[in-house]
Structure formats: structure tokens, C-alpha cells
């Protein structure tokens, strides 16, 4: 038994078994302790970041109510990230919800009668599909006398309104650094580990309020090293070393080539750019060589690059963009830079990035010269994407001309083969041809009608001639409008 418990993960070994063991969630724990006393339990939603004790608190409350043996019969726990379809709701959850439990059962651990209701715990409930949530709403409503639901989720906004209105919501906050340190020291003492206080403080910093992650990294470090130090924790957690950020700022103060080299080295070594952004932010706050204006400029740009990274942006582009922004901010001393950088990525062969700096006075002409000398074969079609927007070839100069000086202008160039299909003639040329040929045809017909009336001497029918001419002019206007609209759509 002891050997089995020794080999289980520490996350399960030190999981809170009682409500009093759940740390830093005072309001939720106080409510659950009152429920344990009165058995007056509503449907509940536990929401908050991962590793904050949501599932542990729900299981601990159920253990207080039913005991370890009673939980096997009266508690159903499902992970909705795996079983999230409407069939699971209709079959497993509905079938279990309608069951009637035997009455007058006694909890042997507390010698109290168990309540008549069951508890259904749905972990990762925000992963349940909207259709399944709609079906779950009716189940919660119909079987509320014999079943209670606890929905556990990270994102409350993904729970539909009808379910949210039927439940009491409790927010689980990220675990504070002090609460984590107390729990980590307890684990280290229980496992007789040699540790440094600085290592545990760094561990709480890496975990960002996630107690589960802290315990997991601690166990991994203890299995590899005899001593728990900041260096060993950093190695195990994969957190970028401090000298990496220092090398970035050193390169930013040296040259553009140095910045490009350090960015390529970071990507090549496989460091997580999001973690590097976090360290850059901390370095900026504690940096004495930057004034408040420079710190603000870098932080604003850093937030934009971090957002682009979360939205699926390429890691190299986001890292290079913030690094060049830092370099420009350092060089300009917080003033607006007079140079615009152009980062171009070619996708017609192996991806490569080239950087160009263009003065404001010569940016348009310089870019035009660059545009035609950048190894672009004649006849190729070019699509330009600037911050996710598709630009036409003729809009390139206009976009750069209106770009803020000193900021990185990232443009992706896709080079494709020329269009050699039978519709190679420009739509504009075809539209002009149809318009003038139609006009000529209408004028010929109108002339023939007029000549016919002249030959027959039917000038008394002059109103009829005017009517015919007006009709032909209307037809010409209609054809011109239709063709013009088609031409605009083709563009």
C-alpha cells in the first residue's frame, strides 16, 4: 500500500481530501461547508483558471456528504472534454439523472443520513457543444429533485445563459504566491527534499497561480536532482534563462544584424516566444536605462505582438517585430523614428526574411526600386498581406506611404505562376470592347430606322421616330450600366 502511494503522482497524492485542505478559495469553501451541514445544495458552477482547486473542492464536498463508499454509487464524474456530444448527454447523463437512490442510507464516516439526491460533476463543461448544453438544460430542470449538477469550467462565457441562470456560480481565483509557498514547503517536508526558498518562489512565478503545475514541476525536479534550486527548476520547467533576455537587449543596442541573429538563434533553440515576451515585460519594468516613455512604447508594442501570437501569428515575425521596435526605441530615445522598416517574406521558395530601412523622404521611390529589383519575374501575380489584410499590387506604395514611421511594416509576398488560361485578356479591356460594340450596334439600327422613314416620306410620324430613338438610348444606358457593374466586380 505504501509502495503504491509512493509511486502515484504528487498531484493525486496531495490532492485536498477535505474542504479545509482547499487553499485560497475562502468564499467557495465557506459556502460548501454550509451545504455539508444543511444538505441544501443548489446546482453549482465552478469557474476559473486551471489548477485552482475546482475539481478537488467538488470531490471533497461530495466525500463529506456521502463518504468514500457512498460516492461510488451517488456521484457521477464525467470529463466533458472527451464526452461532450449530445448523445452522451441524452444517454449517460439523462439515464443516471433519472435514477432514484435508496433512502435512509447512513454515511458511516459521519453517522448522518445521506440526502436523497445524487451529484453529477461535469468537468471541462465549457467544452460541451451548444446543442448538448441545450439538452442538458432540460435534464437539469426535470430531475432537480433527485439530482444536483456541478459544472466545472475555465471560461464561464462558454456556458449558455439558461444553464447559468439555474446555477450558483463560484469563481476560483489563481492561487497566491504565499499560499503556494506554504503548500510547496509542506510537500517538500513530507518528501524530505532539500530545497531553497528562492527555488520555490521562482516555481510559483513560473506556475502563475496554477497549483497543479507547481506540484508537477516540483516532482519532476525532485526525480532528476538531489537539490531543489532555481537553476534546476528552470531547467525542468523549460522557462527561458535570464541571459536570453539580456542578449536580446544587448543585440538591440548593437545592430540590425545582431537582432536578426539573436531572433534566429532563439527560434532555432525552440524557446517559447510567449514566455520570452513575459520575461521582456519584467525586464522592462526593472530596467534602469529606459525612461518611462520608452517603457510605455515598448510595452504597448509588446501587447500587440503577444495578441498576434495568440491569434496564430508566426513566432519569428512577432519576436523580430518587438526586437526591432526595442532597437528603434533605444536609438530614438523615445522620439518618433524617421525610418520605416520593411520585413518581406518570400513564399515562392524556402521562407526567408529580409529587412529594409527607408527614409521618409525616399521611402516611396526606394520601395519602388526595391520592388522591381527584388527578383520578381515578369508576369507573376502578386498578393500582399499586411497584418492579415490582402492588398493589391498597386496598393503597396500607398500602404507604406501611410504607415507610421519607426514601426515595423511586415509584408508577406506570395509569388505564383502567371495565369495562362484562355481568359487571359484583362476584364477591363473586354468590358470596353463590349460597351463600344453595343453602342455601335444601337446607332446603326437607329440610323436604319431614320433612313427608312426618310425614304417613305413618313415625316408625319416624327413622334414615332423620337420614341424609337429614346428606346435605343435607354437600351444603350442599360447595357453600359450592366457592363460597368461587371467590370467593378471583376476588380
C-alpha positions, 0 to 999 in steps of 0.5 A, spaced: 500 500 500 505 504 501 509 502 495 503 504 491 502 511 494 509 512 493 509 511 486 502 515 484 503 522 482 504 528 487 498 531 484 493 525 486 497 524 492 496 531 495 490 532 492 485 536 498 481 530 501 477 535 505 474 542 504 479 545 509 485 542 505 482 547 499 487 553 499 485 560 497 478 559 495 475 562 502 468 564 499 467 557 495 469 553 501 465 557 506 459 556 502 460 548 501 461 547 508 454 550 509 451 545 504 455 539 508 451 541 514 444 543 511 444 538 505 441 544 501 445 544 495 443 548 489 446 546 482 453 549 482 458 552 477 465 552 478 469 557 474 476 559 473 483 558 471 486 551 471 489 548 477 485 552 482 482 547 486 475 546 482 475 539 481 478 537 488 473 542 492 467 538 488 470 531 490 471 533 497 464 536 498 461 530 495 466 525 500 463 529 506 456 528 504 456 521 502 463 518 504 468 514 500 463 508 499 457 512 498 460 516 492 461 510 488 454 509 487 451 517 488 456 521 484 457 521 477 464 524 474 464 525 467 470 529 463 466 533 458 472 534 454 472 527 451 464 526 452 461 532 450 456 530 444 449 530 445 448 523 445 452 522 451 448 527 454 441 524 452 444 517 454 449 517 460 447 523 463 439 523 462 439 515 464 443 516 471 439 523 472 433 519 472 435 514 477 432 514 484 437 512 490 435 508 496 433 512 502 435 512 509 442 510 507 447 512 513 454 515 511 458 511 516 464 516 516 459 521 519 453 517 522 448 522 518 443 520 513 445 521 506 440 526 502 436 523 497 439 526 491 445 524 487 451 529 484 453 529 477 460 533 476 461 535 469 468 537 468 471 541 462 463 543 461 465 549 457 467 544 452 460 541 451 457 543 444 451 548 444 446 543 442 448 538 448 448 544 453 441 545 450 439 538 452 442 538 458 438 544 460 432 540 460 435 534 464 437 539 469 430 542 470 426 535 470 430 531 475 432 537 480 429 533 485 433 527 485 439 530 482 444 536 483 449 538 477 456 541 478 459 544 472 466 545 472 469 550 467 475 555 465 471 560 461 464 561 464 462 565 457 462 558 454 456 556 458 449 558 455 445 563 459 439 558 461 444 553 464 447 559 468 441 562 470 439 555 474 446 555 477 450 558 483 456 560 480 463 560 484 469 563 481 476 560 483 481 565 483 489 563 481 492 561 487 497 566 491 504 566 491 504 565 499 499 560 499 503 556 494 509 557 498 506 554 504 503 548 500 510 547 496 514 547 503 509 542 506 510 537 500 517 538 500 517 536 508 513 530 507 518 528 501 524 530 505 527 534 499 532 539 500 530 545 497 531 553 497 526 558 498 528 562 492 527 555 488 520 555 490 518 562 489 521 562 482 516 555 481 510 559 483 512 565 478 513 560 473 506 556 475 502 563 475 497 561 480 496 554 477 497 549 483 497 543 479 503 545 475 507 547 481 506 540 484 508 537 477 514 541 476 516 540 483 516 532 482 519 532 476 525 536 479 525 532 485 526 525 480 532 528 476 536 532 482 538 531 489 537 539 490 531 543 489 534 550 486 532 555 481 537 553 476 534 546 476 527 548 476 528 552 470 531 547 467 525 542 468 520 547 467 523 549 460 522 557 462 527 561 458 534 563 462 535 570 464 541 571 459 536 570 453 533 576 455 539 580 456 542 578 449 536 580 446 537 587 449 544 587 448 543 585 440 538 591 440 543 596 442 548 593 437 545 592 430 540 590 425 544 584 424 545 582 431 537 582 432 536 578 426 541 573 429 539 573 436 531 572 433 534 566 429 538 563 434 532 563 439 527 560 434 532 555 432 533 553 440 525 552 440 524 557 446 517 559 447 516 566 444 510 567 449 514 566 455 520 570 452 515 576 451 513 575 459 520 575 461 521 582 456 515 585 460 519 584 467 525 586 464 522 592 462 519 594 468 526 593 472 530 596 467 534 602 469 536 605 462 529 606 459 525 612 461 518 611 462 516 613 455 520 608 452 517 603 457 510 605 455 512 604 447 515 598 448 510 595 452 504 597 448 508 594 442 509 588 446 501 587 447 500 587 440 505 582 438 503 577 444 495 578 441 498 576 434 501 570 437 495 568 440 491 569 434 496 564 430 501 569 428 508 566 426 513 566 432 519 569 428 515 575 425 512 577 432 519 576 436 523 580 430 517 585 430 518 587 438 526 586 437 526 591 432 521 596 435 526 595 442 532 597 437 528 603 434 526 605 441 533 605 444 536 609 438 530 614 438 530 615 445 523 615 445 522 620 439 518 618 433 523 614 428 524 617 421 525 610 418 520 605 416 522 598 416 520 593 411 520 585 413 518 581 406 517 574 406 518 570 400 513 564 399 515 562 392 521 558 395 524 556 402 521 562 407 526 567 408 526 574 411 529 580 409 529 587 412 529 594 409 530 601 412 527 607 408 527 614 409 521 618 409 523 622 404 525 616 399 521 611 402 516 611 396 521 611 390 526 606 394 520 601 395 519 602 388 526 600 386 526 595 391 520 592 388 522 591 381 529 589 383 527 584 388 527 578 383 520 578 381 519 575 374 515 578 369 508 576 369 507 573 376 501 575 380 502 578 386 498 578 393 500 582 399 498 581 406 499 586 411 497 584 418 492 579 415 489 584 410 490 582 402 492 588 398 493 589 391 499 590 387 498 597 386 496 598 393 503 597 396 506 604 395 500 607 398 500 602 404 507 604 406 506 611 404 501 611 410 504 607 415 507 610 421 514 611 421 519 607 426 514 601 426 515 595 423 511 594 416 511 586 415 509 584 408 508 577 406 509 576 398 506 570 395 509 569 388 505 564 383 505 562 376 502 567 371 495 565 369 495 562 362 488 560 361 484 562 355 481 568 359 487 571 359 485 578 356 484 583 362 476 584 364 477 591 363 479 591 356 473 586 354 468 590 358 470 596 353 470 592 347 463 590 349 460 597 351 463 600 344 460 594 340 453 595 343 453 602 342 455 601 335 450 596 334 444 601 337 446 607 332 446 603 326 439 600 327 437 607 329 440 610 323 436 604 319 430 606 322 431 614 320 433 612 313 427 608 312 422 613 314 426 618 310 425 614 304 417 613 305 416 620 306 413 618 313 415 625 316 408 625 319 410 620 324 416 624 327 413 622 334 414 615 332 421 616 330 423 620 337 420 614 341 424 609 337 430 613 338 429 614 346 428 606 346 435 605 343 438 610 348 435 607 354 437 600 351 444 603 350 444 606 358 442 599 360 447 595 357 453 600 359 450 600 366 450 592 366 457 592 363 460 597 368 457 593 374 461 587 371 467 590 370 467 593 378 466 586 380 471 583 376 476 588 380 
